């Protein structure tokens, strides 16, 4: 089934940028589709972005469109989430998910506050 490890979370101020990384291992990375989800305190986990094995096919939630960019580097077995113009409502634990196999990483904390 493989596993995923996220990194890059931090405490930042509104308007800042941050890049999250998700490294996959134990499976054929290039064949897989991945999503980023986030979970704010007291709220359900929500979809943020998806990238398919065909790298040009991507999907974004309404809150992520125009500010976040999902990408992948198959040589490094890594999926990225570039986040710009961060807002306090972007605060939460960000999880990487491998589609179809329901594999989740442990999450990385993003906190946006003054």
Helices and strands as residue ranges (DSSP letters): E 3-7, E 11-12, E 18-25, G 29-31, E 34-39, E 46-51, E 58-60, E 68-73, G 74-76, E 78-83, G 88-90, E 92-98, E 103-104, E 108-112
